[in-house]
Structures are given as C-alpha cells and as structure tokens.
Amino acid sequence: MTVPTALISGASIAGPAVAYWLNVHGWRTTVVERFDELREDGQNIDVRGAGREVSRRMGIEDDIRAATTGEKGTEFVDALGRPLARFAAGTSDSSGATAELEILRGQLSRIIVDRTRAETEYLFGDQIVALDDGEDGVSVDFAHGATRTFDLVIVAEGLRSRTRSLVFPDPSPVHELGLYTAYLTIPRTAADTDLWRWHSAGRGRSVTLRPDNVGTTRATLSFLSDVRGLEELDRDSLITVLRRTFADVGWAAPRVLDALDGAPLYFDAVGQTRMPAWTSGRVALVGDAAYCSSPISGMSTSLALTGAYLLAGELATHPHTLAFSRYESLMRPYVEQAQKLPPGTPRIANPRSRAGLATMNTVLRIAGTPAAAHLGGLASRWFTPPADAIDLPAYPLPRATR
C-alpha cells in the first residue's frame, strides 16, 4: 500500500502540528521552512480551550506547563507605573487575559517539532516558489531544492503568507485592523514583575511588558494609524517612527525606546485573514495563513492547533476532496467566533482622546474591584475569548500517540 505524502510549508506551530497528526495517521510528511533554523524567539502566546484539549491529545500539555512564562495576571498602570486595575490569570482551560498556560511561541514550536523529528523531514532555508496542482499530485518547485511531487500541500504560514498567494492570488485576504505593534525582547530589571503590565498612553498608543522564562522581558509598542505599509520600512526608518511616536510617553516607554538599537525587534500591522475558502484542488491552508484572528483575540494558537487536528483527522478518514470540505465546515464556525473581537477593538484599548483614556481607566478601576469580581467578573467575560466553541471529533488512530 502506498503511503500518502504531504508537504507542509511553515515550521512555527500549525505546520509541525499538522505533521504530528498526519504522522500518527500513517502519512509521510515533509516540512519546508524559509528560515535557516527553528526560530526560538517570539512573544507570549496562549494555549486555550480546544487548543489545550488538542495539546492533551498530543501528549504535550505537561511539556507546555513546564515551559510556561510564569505570568501571574494582567495589570493596567498609569504613566507613573501606578496600578489602575489588576486581574489574576485564568484558572481554567480558557479564562482570563492571561491564560493558565502562557508560553513563548518559539518554545511551543520547539516542543511540537521535537515530537515530529523522527518521522518528519525538515527542510530549513528553503521555500516553495511554484506549484503545479494535477490530478495525481502537486509538483513543487523549491527556491533551492529539486522539484518534487506530493499528494497534498498544506500551507501553514503567517498572516501575509507568500505561498498562499501562489494558490489564491486575488483578492488580498488580509483585513487590516489599523494597529501596528513592535515586539521586542529587552533585559529584565529588578522593577519587572510576573504580571503582564499595560499602559495606555492616549493618542492611540500603548506600551506593555510581559515576563518570560529565560530571564528577559517581552515588550511591545503599539499604535493606531490610518497610514498603510509601515511594516515595509527598513529597521532604521522604523526605529525613527517608533521614537517619534512614543517620545512623550511615560512609564516604561523610555526604557523600551533606549533598547531599540540592539534588541531583537519584530514589527507588523495587526490584521485578520478572511477567506471564502481554505482549500483549492490538492492544496489546503491552516493556521494564520487561513484564518488569523490577530494577537488581540488570544485565539491564534488555539486555532492553529485545532485546525491542524481537524485537517489531519479528516484526511485520515476521507478522500481529500471530502476531507477538505468537512474540515472547512467543522472549523469555520469556530473561526468566525474567534474573529469576533470585543466591540470597539482595537481602539477601545488604545484611546485617542483624553476623554476616551479617562473613560477606559475608570472602567478598568471599577472592573478590577472585588465587588465587580463578586458580581460575575465583567473583566473576565471581556478578556475571555470563545476558546471552547467547538466539539472536537475523536478520530480513530492506527497507533497510540506518544
């Protein structure tokens, strides 16, 4: 019997997760990644709801728990760093702005990749440049490697996936949210805590600091803008924009700006992927390439893990045409719920006017009181995404998962 083959583009989270489940179901998998090695960097991410249940079925929940960042909750502060409101981390699979399981993106990727290395071929430093989707398979041209043919190709890249455009060239599926975020890793100081601390500075700007488990601090500078294309600036131009934008902001902003020259820096326009279809012929999309819900949602990682599980499970039990159809019908309601951000997002957390900032701070103070928590937790409901809004099928497994 011929073993089915799949090429997966992207070695972050969704890609290795698809490889894991296809391996379990008896497929031969290859993962291609354009970076030369697995990226160990990245910011704090949540593992919630259905995504957490998938991690249990993969046998990696304990590994994730052992690598958590240690974040104890979320604290909003004023320009002097004085607390406005504090909210404890969630204590269930889904609740809280800070989830019970918080981990660095690179570390979660490493955990899943390590589970697949024995059976999955990894091609680092290469990428797909052309696809020829035929009746008997997909012929793939690589930037560096020889042309190869696979039964299926699965694109598990990011919001602005290059490979996706080879299959779905028009129209652009990215829905911009009008928010830019710079992500940095900076030295930890004695003043840092085990809380995700957030300062909204007015004029659509915010600064955050988050703990990690490697002795540094993860920082963000976010700002609203109607200008498009800033993510395409070179590093020097980007640093100039950030310094001018945050020059008068208090609390930790001067410290983060001082670190810009030497700190690892990633900058992007925040958006969502909205597509009418996630499959075409023998090619499927999964994770952010298919349905990025944005970092604001707290759901991207759970969508990646859940989508990988469903796609692989359906491919294991149905011909690919039916499997793709079922994957879309099972996953789309979950995605639509995840992409429904709280009303006013992202502007409500990044007020432009003084009045808007004062209103937000007043609401936070009230929501953070013991009385509000006793009455049902306004903040908990606001910060908790719909991570459980799907019933996961139990697919028959030809062999036990590790």
N, C-alpha and C positions, 0 to 999 in steps of 0.2 A: 504494500500500500504506500502510495506517495505521500510524504509528509508535506503539508501545506506550508508556504513560506510567506512572511510579511516583512517588509521594510518599514521601519518607523523612523521618522525624521524628528529629532529633538530628544535630548537626554536630560531634561530637567526633572519633572515629576510625572506628568501624564504619559510620556513616552516609555520610560522604564516600567511604569505600572502596567501599561498595555502589554509590554514584553513579558512581564511576570505572569500575567493571567493567560496569555496565549501559550507560553511555555507549559503552564500547568495543564492546558487543554491539548497538548501534544503538537503544537506548531513549532516551526523553526523560525527564529526571529533575528533580525539584524537592526541595530540602531545606528543611525548616522547623526553626527553632531558637528556643527561647523567650527566650534571652538576646539582648540588643540587638546584640551583635557577637561575633566569634570570640574565645573566651577564650584568652589567651596564657599563663595561669598553669598550675598543675598540678605534680605531683611527678614524680620519676624513674620511668620505665617501661622494661620490657624488650621487645626485638623478638627473638624466639627461633624456632628450629625451622621449622615450617611457615609461621608468620607471616613469618619472614625470607625464606623462599622466595617467598611472595606478594609481598613488597616488591621482590624482584628482578624478578618478572614485571611489576610495575607500573613498573619503572624508577626506583624511588626509594631503593634501598639506598645509593647514594653520597650522596644528599641527607641521609639519616639519619646516615650515618657522619660527614658534615661538621658535623652539629649535635649530636654526642654530648656528654654531660656531662663526659667526661674521667675518670670514676670508674675507679680502678685496681684495686679489690678491696674486700673486706669485712674489718673489724677489730672484734673484740669487746673492750671495755675495762671496767675496774673503776670504782669510784666516784671514783677519783682520776684517771681517764683513762689508767691504765697498761694496755698491751696484754695481753690474755689469749690471743688467737689471731688470726692473720691468714690470709686466703685470697685468692689472686690472682683477678683477673677471668677469666672464661671465655675460651678461645681458639678456640672452635668456634661453630657456629650456636646451640647450646643450653646449654652447660655453665656452671656457676658461679652463686653467689648474685648476683654482679654479672655480667650478661651482657656479651658482647663489644660489643653495641650497646645503650647506655643513652641515652635521650633524654627530655626533658621532654614531658609529654603534650600541652601546648599547641603545642609546636613540631612534633610529629608531625602533629597535626591540621592545622596551617597548611600543611605540605608537601603533604598529600593534597588539601586544599581548593584550593590553588593549581593543582593538576593538573586540577581539575574546573571551575573558574570559567567557562571559555569555553563550556562546554556545559551546565552545571547551573545552574538558577535557585535562588538562595538567598533565603529569606525569614527575616530575623532579626527578633527582637522579636515573634514570633507563635507560636501553638501550636494543636494540634488540640483541640477541645472536644467534638466529636461525630462519629461515623462511622455511615454507613448503607451496609452491605455488600449490594449487589444483584448480580443475575446479570450485568449489563453493566458493572459498575464499582463503585467506592466513592465515595459522596458524602461530602465532608468539610466540616465547619463549623469555621472558624478563630475564634480569640478576636477578631481584628481584621479579617482579610481576608474577601472574599466567598466564599461556598460554591463549591467546585469538585469536579469528578469526575475520578478517576484509575483506571487499570486495576488497579493494585495499591497498597497502602500497606505500607510497611516501617517498623517501629518499631525504632529504633537508639538507644534512650535508656539510662539507667543502671539500677542495681540496683533502685531504687524508682520505676521508670517510671510516670508518670501516664497516659500514653496506653495503655499495656498494660492498665490496669485497665478501659478502655472496651471492650476485646475479651475479656479474661479476668478478669472481676470477682471470681471466687472459685475456690479459696481463695487466701490470700496465698502467693506463690511464694518469699518470702524466708526462707531458712534462716539464722537468726542464729547467729554463732559465739561470742558472749559477749565480744567485744573491741571497744573503742572506740578510735578514732585521731583525733588532732588533727594536721592538716597545716599547717605554717607556712613562710613564706619570711622569713628573717632576714638581717641584714647579715653578710657574711663577715668573719672576723678572721684575723690572722696565724697563729693557732693551728689554723685549719682545714686539712685535708689533702685529698688527692684520693681518700680512702677513704670507703666507707660505714661509719661508726663507730656501734656499737650498744652500749648499756649496759642490761643487765637489772638492775633495782634491787630485786627482791623484791616481795612482795605484789601480784604480777600486773602490774607496771609496767615500762615500758622507754622509753628515750629514744634517738633516732637523729639523726645529722647526715649529710647527703649533699651532695656538690659539685654545682654546676650550671655551665653555660657562659655565664652572664650576670653573674657577679660577686657572686652571693649564695649563701646556703646554705639547703638544704631540710631542715627539721627535723620530727620527729614526736614526739608524746607519746601513748603507747598504754597502756591499762589494761584488765584484765579486770573485768567487773561482771555481776552477775545482774540488775541493775536495767535495765528496758527503757524506751526513749523519751527518753534523754538527748539524742539528736540533734535533738530538737524544742525544746530550750531556746533562749532568746534569747542573744545574744552575751555580754552581761554575766553572766548566770547561768552560762553555760558556762565563762567565764573563772574565775569563783569556784570552780567544781567542779575545774577543772584546777589552780588554785593550791593548793587544799586537798589534792588527791590527790598532788601532786608536791612538797609543801613541804619534805619531809625528804630528797629525792633529791639525790645528788651529781652530779659531773661537769658536764655541760652543762645540767642541768635549771634552775638559777637563771637562766642566760642566756636560755634559751627562755622561761621564765615572765616575765622582765623585758620581753620583746619582745611579749607578748600584746596589749597595748593598741593598738599601732599596726601590727602585722604582718598581712598577708593571712592569713586563717585559714579553713580548711575542716574540718569535724568530721562524722564519720559512724560509725554502727555497722557493723562489718565483717560481711559475710554473703555468701551464695551464692544465686543464682537457680536454683531447681529446679522445672522444669515438665514435666508429662507430654507436652505438645505445644507447638510453637513457631509453629504456623500455624493459622489458622481462616478459612475462606472465602477472601477475597482479601487477607487481612492476614497478614504474617509478622513474626516477631521475629528480631533478630540482635544479636550483641554482648551486653553486660551485661544488657540487658532480657530476653534469652532464657536466658543461661547464664553469668552472672557467676561466676567461680571464686574471687573475692576477691583483694585485693592480696597476700595471703600466698602465693598459688600461683605468682606470677610469670608467669601464663599469660593474663591477661585480654586483653592487647593482641594476643597471637598468636591467641587465639580470635576476637577481633573481625575481624582481617584475614583469617583463614582462612574464617570463616563468611561474610563478605562475598563472597569469591571464589567459594565453592561455591554460595551462593544465586544470585548473578548468573549464573554459568555454567550452572546447571540451568535457570534461567528463559530463558536464551538458546537452549536446545536442546530444551526440552519445554514443553507446555502447563502453566499454573501449578499445576494440581492435582497432576500427576505431578512437576513440578519441586519443589514443596513437600515431597512425600513422599520424594523422593530426597535432598533437602537434609537432612532430618531423619535419614534412615538413614545417610548419609555422615558427618554431623557428630556424632551422639550418642555413638558410642564414644570419639571424641577428647575430647569434653566430660567424659564420665564419668571418663576417666583424669585430666584436668586438675583435676577437683574432688576427687580422692582425695588429700587433704593428708597430709603425713607424720604418723605415729601421734602422738597427743597434742597436735597443733596446734589452737589457738594457745597452749595452756597451757605446753607444753614450753619455749617461748622466752620465756615470761613467768611464771616460777615464783612461786608464792605464799608458799612456806615458805623458811626459811633453808636447810634441808636440800636442798630442790629446787634452790635457787640454787647452792649449793655443788656439787651433783652436775653441774649444767649447766656450770658453769665448769670443772670437772675434765675433763669430756668434751671441751669446746672446746680446752683446753690439749693434750690428747692428740691430738685430730683435727688440730690445727694444726702438729704436729711434722713434720719431714722424714721420719721413719720411717713415719708414718701415710700420708703422701702416696705414699711409695715402695710401700706395701703395697696401693695401689689407690684411695686417696682416699676415706675414709669421708665427709668433709665434702662432697666433690664429688658423691658419689652422693646425699647427703641434700639438698643445695641445688639439684640439677639436676632441673627438672620434666620431664614427658614431652612435650616440645615437638615431637618428631618423630613422634609416634604416629599418623600418618595419611599415606596416599598421596594426593597431590593429583592429580586428573584434569587432563588437558590439553584444554581446551575449544577448539573451532575459533573463530578470531577473524576477523570480517569485515574488519577493518583492523588494521594494526600498532599496537601500543601505543607510546606515546612514551617 
